Amino acid sequence: MTGIAGGTVSATAVEAMTGTLEHESWYETERFGGDDGGLGFVHHGDRDPSGHASWQDGDRAGAIYGVVSSQNERGLDTGEVIEAVLERPREVLPNLDGPFVIACYDGAAERVVLATDKIGARPCYYATPDDGGLLFGSEVKAPLSRIDDPTVDVAAVSDVVMLGHVWGEKTLVEDVRALPPSTVLEYEGGEVERTRYWTPDFEAAEPGDGYVFELASRYRDAVTDMAGTIDGETGLWLSGGLDSRTMATELKRATETNGGIDSIQTYTYDSNPPAGGNPALAGRIADTLDIANEEITLDGERFAEVIDAAIDATGGMVRWNTFVNLSAVYNLDGNAPGVVLEAAGQGELLGEHITRHQFTECEDAAEGLYHRQHAIPEDTLDDLIEADVDPRAPFERSARESDQRTMRRTMLDAHFQNHYARFVFASNPLARRKVGTRTPFANGAFLDHVAGLPMTYRMGTYPTTDGGVPYGASKSKLRLSRALNADLAKIPYERTRLPPAYPYPAHVAGFTLNTGVRLLLDQMTHGGQSLGDAWYRSDPDLREHVDDLLRGACEREFFNAAKIRELRREHLSDEEDNIMTIAPISTVEAWLQNHVD
């Protein structure tokens, strides 16, 4: 997989750390540095020529893992960007947009600078060993490879089991930490200093046409900036939902106004929900925009072949049933575009994740975050984890560390610092194994606007469900869809079966009739049984592999073996749907076997 690795180690050590990153035969590798420090850089080469950049001048060098989309606008070349970040990062970084990790060093000054983008679209991990120095990499296993006898972080294991991902700066080993979004790490003279260089404006905006007009304008600008970093044909995962159709609209516009993208190839799979009409709706959207569309196979047999690689790509920190759909990237043929995009994160940014319930019914920010994030009941977690771990501690710490002064602002601050980097974009390395990726949402102007989303534009939830069952239709997404493309607003939305042009109450009613009733009856997702559930029960290879991992987990001192066996039995006998616990346990076990044991 593409990425970076390095630190204050010898050139031989940098080479070895770079070698831990998974490689395809067509990847290209660069290395910079000497006996006291350096970095290695693995990228897609000519398949995505604009998706990476590097620079060297004597003892100084650096790499941009990703893109600085505002670079051309500011008239800067790669060397100027990296050199400026190396010399004055806290002054320069607030002005840079785009999905990136920037790593640079000055050998003469023994100085290293690492920086993440404004939403954490690219991961960066680091370690400061007991014997001094700094290690870093875009995968946990890069710095981990230089650490003797690492210690499992049981609090991170608890996070994965409870949430499906990790919250905060933890990884599955205590020795390696994640660098948060919009953060710069400076290492010099043996000292490490971390600074958050940018924070969104969380001032709540007034609802109305003015807010929506500005949302459409900033969304268009963000996609245009991103499109300017892509050359040639571009791919897009397209469904019958609203997020991908709005992105398709602006990518199509970019082919007519931007010098980079010259054509669009869209891909669709029959999921989200399965048998929900996505291929037909996506085909109508593509036809309306006059762009190509192809349906890609998504099946359990293929997923069983790639599950280990997918878990490895995500550092064991995202439960495997959440990236089942992304495994479709392994079924793209060799003629796929060098960059294939998805609209992940758009719905959450527009109020679908933290709903009005968490702001109005929870007593404080930590409680609101826990209420929204946890995926399994607290008593189930207590039965599974044989250690003294407080499931609410990560959210209480996030709330304490925020410098915001109200419950609403504190909750949003913690949400922006954790949810996207540690969950929404955390599975993107899986896609980058095969294709280049981008997200337009690492854009300061756009993030400022959505951070102030009016409360009435956040998702509502059904009464008597304690906020557990959302209405399913987002007022802000519907209005954005109408504002960007009136023709696509006539094509039904897969979730409500109604065109976006219909008024919001009609969509809530449509979701209730098509989906809400099943959710209220406590069935799985709005398509019925999830793919992870179905594949674990029906595909023998996947079930055998996951069962082997569960047996391994039963040997861990921090897991309750009897409870794991009970959950497996209930699931395979169709008594309960326990994939939300089976998947994270087997995910953690797979990564620990491969990289810690």
Disulfide bonds with the S-S distance in Angstrom:
none
